[in-house]
């Protein structure tokens, strides 16, 4: 999986690319995880949002820490 991101605002156009990724966790500005995106197969990516029942279990399986606490 490849992720392309932009830091700052559109005018700054500070782009970054990360490749060979297994998962991405997106956090809100306050550090709360809001979405997890996983490469679960060659051509299959799964996205799970914070309001879904399996979200915390997925974060725990991925080994994601939030505020120094393993979920």
C-alpha positions in Angstrom: 0.0 0.0 0.0 1.2 3.5 -0.8 0.1 6.7 1.0 0.4 10.2 -0.3 -0.1 13.0 2.2 0.1 16.8 2.4 1.4 18.6 5.4 0.1 22.1 6.1 -2.2 23.8 3.7 -2.6 23.6 -0.1 -0.4 26.6 -0.7 2.6 25.0 1.0 2.4 21.9 -1.2 4.6 19.9 1.2 3.9 16.4 -0.1 5.2 13.1 1.3 4.9 9.6 0.0 5.3 6.4 2.1 5.3 3.0 0.4 5.4 -0.7 1.4 2.9 0.0 4.2 0.9 -2.6 6.0 -1.5 -0.3 7.9 -2.2 3.4 8.5 -4.0 4.8 11.6 -5.3 8.3 11.2 -5.6 10.4 14.4 -7.6 13.6 15.1 -5.7 16.6 16.4 -6.3 15.6 20.0 -4.6 12.2 19.5 -7.8 10.1 19.2 -7.7 7.4 16.5 -10.5 7.9 13.9 -9.8 5.4 11.2 -7.6 2.4 10.5 -6.7 1.3 7.0 -5.1 -2.1 6.4 -3.6 -3.9 3.4 -5.2 -7.4 4.0 -4.5 -8.9 0.7 -2.7 -8.2 -2.5 -5.6 -6.2 -4.0 -7.7 -5.7 -0.9 -7.6 -2.8 1.5 -9.9 -2.6 4.6 -11.0 0.6 6.2 -12.5 0.6 9.7 -13.9 3.8 11.4 -13.9 4.6 15.1 -17.7 4.2 15.3 -17.6 0.6 14.2 -17.8 -2.2 16.8 -14.5 -3.9 15.7 -12.4 -0.7 15.8 -10.7 -1.1 19.2 -10.0 -4.8 18.5 -8.3 -3.9 15.2 -6.2 -1.2 16.9 -5.2 -3.8 19.6 -4.3 -6.4 17.0 -2.2 -3.8 15.1 -0.4 -2.9 18.4 -1.4 0.7 18.3 -0.9 2.7 21.5 -3.0 5.8 22.3 -1.7 8.1 25.0 0.8 5.5 26.1 -1.8 2.8 26.5 -2.0 -0.2 24.3 -5.6 -0.6 23.1 
